[in-house]
């Protein structure tokens, strides 16, 4: 169990700093929500196959193998994460400009999405390292910061589909990317208010430090569990748009489905600090994995809008609890000077390798079955692997994760 009880009254400058990082999470997840929810539907509506959708969206996952770690190493070595964050956001905006053309073809989509992913993939690893550090310094917890991400996601997915329907824009409309450019520009402006942290300035990080860290058994088992959990989440994260189209439901239902998911996630993250004071983080992760498996099984059975929307109440465990616990756990395992790198390894494993495996398996199964819904049964089965690994960590792994790392 973790102790979050050492809270204290915060001064106005400290509250202001926490407010800025919360604002960053809010606006960046509006951007993430729009592209992750509606971009696959945009591709499907423009006639691209399941394999083509999987190939395009997997570009970011392939880059996730090494790009986050490279930028994490640079951020730790230079101790300038905020500056690097601003540069990444600025280039992300530039990379989206070609999508404004209604005549954009498959090749240009692939090239543009490659550059978008190159600059976008490392953003959250750097942001998470800054957020966990600020939360620890100010006597708060990561869940209360992450909650603003879920709130931004909820507003984006709930409102965007309704707006698209009311304006008569189909899922194939390039108007999606005009909104994205505006939202990422706002995020860039917010990033200008973030300050560099200097509390952990020390000897420059070396590659051998990362190699030594990766020998920690508890961290390796944890990372493998993360990979398979993210692999199981791919059908919902990437193919929820095509699923709604398969069930012949409207874009408003797509928005309400994603909105229910992120709305419940807000409530879950509010409770994260309370849970973390009473349970081991490994136990929270296991609970999230088991509830996720149940969620995918239930989705494989639905045929109408109402149950599809209601089932997303389990998303609080799938994403909210799991991500908050995973980010906190990685931060605890990492020695000083490696906080950003630890989050980048986590991002590489989950958003990189896990999603790459999951989205390509889903794309193949989508074309094979002719139905995205049936792939959720496979996702429910995949969750057995992280469940076994986490049970091992809780009951049989005698190695004390934090004490094995000499700071």
C-alpha positions as CSV (number, residue, x, y, z in Angstrom):
1,X,0.0,0.0,0.0
2,X,1.2,3.5,-0.8
3,X,1.0,6.5,1.5
4,X,-0.7,9.6,0.0
5,X,-1.6,10.9,3.4
6,X,1.2,13.5,3.7
7,X,-0.9,16.2,2.1
8,X,-0.7,19.9,3.1
9,X,-2.2,23.2,2.2
10,X,-0.8,24.5,-1.1
11,X,0.3,28.1,-1.8
12,X,-1.2,29.9,-4.7
13,X,1.9,29.5,-6.9
14,X,1.8,25.7,-6.2
15,X,-1.9,25.5,-7.0
16,X,-1.2,27.5,-10.2
17,X,1.5,25.0,-11.3
18,X,-0.8,22.1,-10.7
19,X,-3.6,23.9,-12.5
20,X,-1.4,24.3,-15.6
21,X,-0.5,20.6,-15.8
22,X,-4.2,19.8,-15.3
23,X,-5.1,22.1,-18.2
24,X,-2.5,20.5,-20.3
25,X,-4.0,17.0,-19.7
26,X,-7.5,18.4,-20.4
27,X,-6.7,19.9,-23.8
28,X,-4.2,17.2,-25.0
29,X,-6.8,14.5,-24.4
30,X,-9.5,16.4,-26.3
31,X,-7.1,16.1,-29.2
32,X,-6.3,12.4,-28.5
33,X,-10.0,11.6,-28.1
34,X,-11.0,13.1,-31.5
35,X,-8.3,11.4,-33.5
36,X,-8.4,8.0,-31.8
37,X,-12.2,7.8,-31.9
38,X,-13.0,9.3,-35.3
39,X,-9.8,8.7,-37.4
40,X,-10.5,5.0,-37.9
41,X,-14.1,5.8,-38.8
42,X,-12.8,8.5,-41.3
43,X,-10.6,5.8,-43.0
44,X,-13.4,3.3,-43.0
45,X,-15.9,5.8,-44.5
46,X,-13.3,6.6,-47.2
47,X,-13.3,3.0,-48.3
48,X,-10.1,1.6,-46.7
49,X,-10.1,-2.0,-45.6
50,X,-9.5,-3.4,-42.1
51,X,-5.9,-4.3,-43.0
52,X,-5.3,-0.8,-44.4
53,X,-6.8,0.8,-41.3
54,X,-4.6,-1.5,-39.1
55,X,-1.5,-0.6,-41.1
56,X,-2.0,3.1,-40.9
57,X,-2.9,3.2,-37.2
58,X,0.0,0.8,-36.4
59,X,2.5,3.3,-37.7
60,X,2.4,5.1,-34.4
61,X,2.8,1.8,-32.5
62,X,5.9,0.9,-34.6
63,X,7.4,4.3,-33.8
64,X,6.5,3.7,-30.2
65,X,9.2,1.0,-30.0
66,X,12.0,3.5,-30.0
67,X,10.9,7.2,-30.4
68,X,9.6,7.6,-26.8
69,X,12.7,6.1,-25.3
70,X,14.9,8.4,-27.4
71,X,13.1,11.5,-26.4
72,X,12.9,10.3,-22.8
73,X,16.7,9.8,-22.7
74,X,17.1,13.3,-24.2
75,X,14.7,14.8,-21.6
76,X,16.5,13.1,-18.7
77,X,19.9,14.0,-20.0
78,X,19.2,17.6,-20.7
79,X,16.7,18.1,-17.8
80,X,14.6,20.2,-20.2
81,X,11.4,18.1,-20.6
82,X,9.1,21.2,-21.0
83,X,11.1,22.6,-23.9
84,X,11.1,19.2,-25.7
85,X,7.4,18.9,-25.1
86,X,6.8,22.3,-26.8
87,X,8.8,21.3,-29.8
88,X,7.0,18.1,-30.2
89,X,3.6,19.8,-30.0
90,X,4.5,22.5,-32.6
91,X,5.6,19.8,-35.1
92,X,2.5,17.8,-34.4
93,X,0.4,20.7,-35.6
94,X,2.4,21.1,-38.8
95,X,2.1,17.4,-39.6
96,X,-1.7,17.6,-39.6
97,X,-2.0,20.2,-42.3
98,X,-2.0,17.8,-45.3
99,X,-5.2,16.2,-44.0
100,X,-7.1,19.3,-44.7
101,X,-7.2,18.5,-48.4
102,X,-10.4,16.6,-49.5
103,X,-8.3,15.0,-52.3
104,X,-5.7,13.4,-50.0
105,X,-4.9,9.9,-51.1
106,X,-3.7,6.7,-49.4
107,X,0.1,7.4,-49.9
108,X,-0.1,10.9,-48.5
109,X,-2.2,9.7,-45.6
110,X,0.5,7.2,-44.7
111,X,3.3,9.8,-44.9
112,X,1.4,12.5,-43.0
113,X,0.3,10.0,-40.3
114,X,3.9,8.9,-40.0
115,X,5.1,12.4,-39.2
116,X,2.1,13.0,-36.9
117,X,3.0,9.9,-34.9
118,X,6.7,10.6,-34.8
119,X,6.1,13.9,-32.9
120,X,3.0,12.8,-31.1
121,X,4.0,9.5,-29.6
122,X,6.5,10.8,-27.0
123,X,4.3,13.6,-25.7
124,X,2.5,11.7,-22.9
125,X,5.6,9.9,-21.5
126,X,7.2,13.3,-20.9
127,X,4.0,14.8,-19.5
128,X,3.4,11.8,-17.2
129,X,6.9,12.2,-15.7
130,X,6.3,15.9,-15.1
131,X,2.8,15.2,-13.6
132,X,3.9,12.5,-11.2
133,X,6.8,14.5,-10.0
134,X,4.6,17.6,-9.4
135,X,1.9,15.6,-7.7
136,X,4.5,14.0,-5.3
137,X,6.0,17.4,-4.5
138,X,2.6,19.1,-3.8
139,X,1.2,16.2,-1.7
140,X,-1.4,15.3,-4.4
141,X,-1.7,12.1,-6.4
142,X,-1.5,11.3,-10.1
143,X,-5.1,10.2,-10.3
144,X,-6.4,13.8,-9.6
145,X,-4.3,15.1,-12.5
146,X,-5.2,12.3,-14.8
147,X,-8.9,12.9,-14.1
148,X,-8.7,16.1,-16.2
149,X,-7.5,14.0,-19.1
150,X,-10.7,11.8,-18.8
151,X,-12.8,15.0,-18.5
152,X,-11.3,16.4,-21.7
153,X,-11.9,13.0,-23.4
154,X,-15.5,12.9,-22.3
155,X,-16.3,16.4,-23.6
156,X,-14.6,15.7,-26.9
157,X,-16.1,12.3,-27.7
158,X,-19.6,13.3,-26.4
159,X,-19.8,16.6,-28.2
160,X,-17.9,16.0,-31.4
161,X,-20.2,13.2,-32.8
162,X,-23.3,15.3,-32.0
163,X,-21.9,18.3,-33.7
164,X,-20.9,16.3,-36.8
165,X,-24.4,14.9,-37.0
166,X,-26.1,18.3,-36.6
167,X,-23.9,20.0,-39.2
168,X,-24.5,17.2,-41.6
169,X,-20.8,16.2,-41.9
170,X,-20.2,12.6,-42.6
171,X,-17.3,10.6,-41.0
172,X,-15.3,11.1,-44.3
173,X,-15.2,14.9,-43.8
174,X,-11.7,16.6,-43.5
175,X,-13.3,18.9,-41.0
176,X,-12.1,16.5,-38.4
177,X,-8.5,17.7,-38.9
178,X,-9.4,21.4,-38.8
179,X,-10.7,20.8,-35.3
180,X,-7.6,18.7,-34.4
181,X,-5.2,21.5,-35.6
182,X,-7.1,24.0,-33.4
183,X,-7.1,21.7,-30.4
184,X,-3.3,20.9,-30.7
185,X,-2.6,24.6,-31.1
186,X,-4.3,25.3,-27.8
187,X,-2.3,22.5,-26.1
188,X,0.9,24.2,-27.5
189,X,-0.1,27.5,-25.9
190,X,-0.8,25.8,-22.6
191,X,2.6,24.1,-22.7
192,X,4.3,27.5,-22.7
193,X,3.1,27.9,-19.1
194,X,4.8,24.7,-17.9
195,X,8.1,25.2,-16.1
196,X,11.2,23.0,-16.0
197,X,11.8,20.9,-12.9
198,X,15.2,21.2,-11.4
199,X,14.8,19.1,-8.3
200,X,16.5,16.0,-9.7
201,X,19.4,17.7,-11.4
202,X,22.4,15.3,-11.0
203,X,24.9,13.3,-13.0
204,X,23.8,12.9,-16.6
205,X,21.9,9.8,-17.5
206,X,23.9,7.1,-19.3
207,X,22.7,4.2,-21.4
208,X,24.1,1.7,-18.9
209,X,21.8,3.1,-16.3
210,X,18.8,2.1,-18.4
211,X,20.3,-1.3,-19.0
212,X,20.7,-1.8,-15.2
213,X,17.1,-0.7,-14.6
214,X,15.8,-3.1,-17.1
215,X,17.3,-6.0,-15.1
216,X,14.8,-5.4,-12.3
217,X,12.6,-8.5,-12.3
218,X,9.5,-6.9,-11.0
219,X,9.7,-4.1,-13.6
220,X,10.1,-6.6,-16.4
221,X,7.1,-8.7,-15.3
222,X,5.1,-5.6,-14.9
223,X,6.0,-4.4,-18.4
224,X,5.0,-7.7,-20.0
225,X,1.6,-7.5,-18.3
226,X,1.2,-4.0,-19.7
227,X,2.0,-5.1,-23.2
228,X,-0.8,-7.8,-23.2
229,X,-3.3,-5.5,-21.5
230,X,-2.8,-2.8,-24.2
231,X,-3.0,-5.5,-26.9
232,X,-6.4,-6.5,-25.6
233,X,-7.6,-2.9,-25.7
234,X,-6.9,-2.4,-29.4
235,X,-10.3,-3.4,-30.8
236,X,-12.1,-0.7,-28.7
237,X,-9.4,2.0,-29.0
238,X,-9.0,1.7,-32.8
239,X,-12.1,-0.1,-34.2
240,X,-14.9,1.4,-32.1
241,X,-15.9,3.5,-35.0
242,X,-16.2,0.6,-37.5
243,X,-18.0,-1.4,-34.8
244,X,-20.7,1.3,-34.5
245,X,-21.0,1.3,-38.3
246,X,-21.2,-2.5,-38.3
247,X,-24.1,-2.3,-35.8
248,X,-25.7,0.4,-38.1
249,X,-25.7,3.0,-35.3
250,X,-25.2,6.8,-35.7
251,X,-22.1,8.9,-35.0
252,X,-24.0,10.2,-31.9
253,X,-24.0,6.7,-30.5
254,X,-20.2,6.6,-31.1
255,X,-19.9,9.8,-29.2
256,X,-22.1,8.6,-26.3
257,X,-20.3,5.3,-26.1
258,X,-16.9,7.0,-25.8
259,X,-18.5,9.6,-23.6
260,X,-19.8,7.1,-21.1
261,X,-16.3,5.4,-21.0
262,X,-14.5,8.6,-20.2
263,X,-17.2,10.0,-17.9
264,X,-16.9,6.9,-15.6
265,X,-13.1,7.2,-15.9
266,X,-13.3,10.6,-14.3
267,X,-15.1,9.2,-11.2
268,X,-12.7,6.3,-11.0
269,X,-9.6,8.5,-11.0
270,X,-11.1,10.6,-8.2
271,X,-11.1,7.5,-6.1
272,X,-7.6,6.3,-7.1
273,X,-5.8,8.0,-4.3
274,X,-8.1,6.5,-1.8
275,X,-7.7,3.0,-3.3
276,X,-3.9,3.3,-3.5
277,X,-3.8,4.1,0.2
278,X,-5.5,0.8,1.0
279,X,-4.5,-1.6,-1.8
280,X,-1.2,-2.6,-3.4
281,X,-0.9,-1.1,-6.9
282,X,-0.4,-4.7,-8.3
283,X,-3.9,-5.6,-6.8
284,X,-5.4,-2.5,-8.5
285,X,-3.9,-3.6,-11.8
286,X,-5.2,-7.1,-11.4
287,X,-8.7,-5.9,-10.7
288,X,-8.5,-3.6,-13.8
289,X,-7.4,-6.6,-16.0
290,X,-10.2,-8.9,-14.8
291,X,-12.9,-6.3,-15.3
292,X,-11.5,-5.5,-18.8
293,X,-11.9,-9.1,-19.8
294,X,-15.6,-9.0,-18.7
295,X,-16.1,-5.8,-20.7
296,X,-14.8,-7.3,-23.9
297,X,-16.9,-10.4,-23.5
298,X,-20.1,-8.4,-23.0
299,X,-19.4,-6.2,-26.0
300,X,-19.1,-9.3,-28.2
301,X,-22.8,-10.0,-27.4
302,X,-24.5,-6.7,-27.9
303,X,-26.6,-5.6,-30.9
304,X,-28.2,-2.3,-29.9
305,X,-27.1,1.1,-28.7
306,X,-28.2,1.1,-25.1
307,X,-26.3,-2.0,-23.8
308,X,-23.2,-0.9,-25.8
309,X,-23.2,2.4,-24.1
310,X,-23.9,1.0,-20.6
311,X,-21.1,-1.6,-20.8
312,X,-18.6,1.3,-21.1
313,X,-19.1,1.9,-17.4
314,X,-16.3,-0.7,-17.0
315,X,-13.9,1.6,-18.8
316,X,-13.1,3.2,-15.5
317,X,-11.2,0.0,-14.7
318,X,-9.9,-0.7,-18.2
319,X,-8.2,2.7,-18.6
320,X,-8.6,4.8,-15.5
321,X,-7.5,2.4,-12.7
322,X,-5.0,0.6,-14.9
323,X,-3.2,3.7,-16.3
324,X,-3.1,5.6,-13.0
325,X,-1.8,2.5,-11.2
326,X,0.7,1.7,-14.0
327,X,2.1,5.3,-14.2
328,X,2.4,5.5,-10.4
329,X,4.1,2.1,-10.2
330,X,6.6,2.9,-12.9
331,X,7.4,6.1,-11.1
332,X,8.0,4.3,-7.9
333,X,10.3,1.7,-9.5
334,X,12.5,4.3,-11.3
335,X,15.6,5.7,-9.5
336,X,16.3,9.4,-9.5
337,X,17.3,10.7,-12.9
338,X,15.3,8.1,-14.7
339,X,11.7,9.2,-14.1
340,X,11.1,10.2,-17.7
341,X,12.8,7.2,-19.1
342,X,10.7,4.9,-17.0
343,X,7.5,6.5,-18.3
344,X,8.9,6.2,-21.8
345,X,9.6,2.5,-21.4
346,X,6.0,2.1,-20.1
347,X,4.7,4.0,-23.1
348,X,6.9,1.9,-25.4
349,X,5.5,-1.3,-24.0
350,X,1.8,-0.3,-23.9
351,X,1.1,2.3,-26.5
352,X,3.9,0.9,-28.7
353,X,4.4,-2.8,-28.7
354,X,1.0,-3.7,-27.0
355,X,-1.1,-1.7,-29.4
356,X,1.0,-2.8,-32.4
357,X,0.3,-6.4,-31.6
358,X,-3.3,-5.8,-30.8
359,X,-4.3,-3.6,-33.7
360,X,-2.7,-5.9,-36.3
361,X,-4.3,-9.0,-34.9
362,X,-7.6,-7.2,-34.8
363,X,-7.2,-6.0,-38.4
364,X,-6.5,-9.5,-39.6
365,X,-9.4,-11.0,-37.6
366,X,-11.7,-8.2,-38.8
367,X,-11.1,-9.2,-42.4
368,X,-11.2,-12.9,-41.6
369,X,-14.5,-12.9,-39.6
370,X,-16.0,-10.0,-41.6
371,X,-17.1,-8.7,-38.2
372,X,-15.2,-6.5,-35.7
373,X,-17.5,-7.6,-32.9
374,X,-16.3,-11.1,-32.9
375,X,-12.7,-10.0,-32.3
376,X,-13.7,-8.8,-28.8
377,X,-13.9,-12.5,-27.7
378,X,-10.2,-12.7,-28.6
379,X,-9.5,-9.6,-26.6
380,X,-11.3,-11.1,-23.5
381,X,-9.0,-14.1,-23.8
382,X,-5.8,-12.1,-24.1
383,X,-6.4,-10.6,-20.6
384,X,-5.7,-14.0,-19.1
385,X,-2.0,-13.4,-19.6
386,X,-1.6,-10.2,-17.7
387,X,-3.9,-11.6,-15.0
388,X,-1.5,-14.6,-14.4
389,X,1.5,-12.3,-14.4
390,X,0.0,-10.0,-11.8
391,X,-1.1,-12.9,-9.6
392,X,2.5,-14.0,-9.7
393,X,3.7,-10.6,-8.6
394,X,1.2,-10.4,-5.8
395,X,1.7,-13.9,-4.3
396,X,5.0,-15.3,-5.5
397,X,7.4,-12.5,-6.4
398,X,9.5,-12.1,-3.3
399,X,11.8,-9.4,-4.9
400,X,11.1,-6.0,-3.4
401,X,10.8,-3.9,-6.5
402,X,11.9,-0.5,-5.2
403,X,14.7,-1.7,-2.9
404,X,16.4,-3.5,-5.8
405,X,17.3,-0.1,-7.3
406,X,20.1,1.7,-5.6
407,X,19.7,5.4,-5.9
